[in-house]
Amino acid sequence: MAHDSAERLLENGALQDCLDKHLSALPENQRSALILYEAHQHKSNDVCNILAVSASNLRVLLHRGRQKILLMVEKFQETGEC
């Protein structure tokens, strides 16, 4: 059900704007890793090759990027502010 909740939240234009803002603020390597892996659904080996990083480094980049985005979404859910 969390997926349904996320979908409903993304229909909120303010959340989408906030997500775009926070994605843009991520370090380039974290942003690229998240977009390639999550949005474009590339396999981890492909993302490693594209970004020229090791598998362990990719896991770190994804974890850090996801954490920052998750904190932003939680704050948005609680306060309605970006």
Backbone hydrogen bonds, N-H to C=O, Kabsch-Sander energy under -0.5 kcal/mol:
donor,donor_aa,acceptor,acceptor_aa,energy
5,S,1,M,-2.0
6,A,2,A,-2.5
7,E,3,H,-2.4
8,R,4,D,-2.4
9,L,5,S,-2.4
10,L,6,A,-2.3
11,E,7,E,-1.1
12,N,9,L,-1.6
13,G,11,E,-0.7
16,Q,12,N,-2.0
17,D,13,G,-2.4
18,C,14,A,-2.2
19,L,15,L,-3.0
20,D,16,Q,-2.5
21,K,17,D,-2.3
22,H,18,C,-2.6
23,L,19,L,-2.8
24,S,20,D,-2.3
25,A,21,K,-1.2
26,L,22,H,-0.9
26,L,23,L,-0.8
30,Q,27,P,-0.6
31,R,27,P,-2.6
32,S,28,E,-2.9
33,A,29,N,-2.0
34,L,30,Q,-2.6
35,I,31,R,-2.7
36,L,32,S,-2.8
37,Y,33,A,-2.6
38,E,34,L,-2.6
39,A,34,L,-1.1
40,H,35,I,-2.5
42,H,36,L,-2.6
47,V,43,K,-2.3
48,C,44,S,-2.7
49,N,45,N,-2.1
50,I,46,D,-2.7
51,L,47,V,-2.8
52,A,48,C,-1.1
53,V,48,C,-1.8
58,L,54,S,-2.3
59,R,55,A,-2.1
60,V,56,S,-1.7
61,L,57,N,-2.6
62,L,58,L,-2.8
63,H,59,R,-2.4
64,R,60,V,-2.7
65,G,61,L,-2.4
66,R,62,L,-2.9
67,Q,63,H,-2.5
68,K,64,R,-2.0
69,I,65,G,-2.1
70,L,66,R,-3.1
71,L,67,Q,-2.4
72,M,68,K,-1.7
73,V,69,I,-2.5
74,E,70,L,-2.7
75,K,71,L,-2.3
76,F,72,M,-2.4
77,Q,73,V,-2.8
78,E,74,E,-2.2
79,T,75,K,-2.9
80,G,75,K,-0.6
80,G,76,F,-2.2
81,E,75,K,-0.5
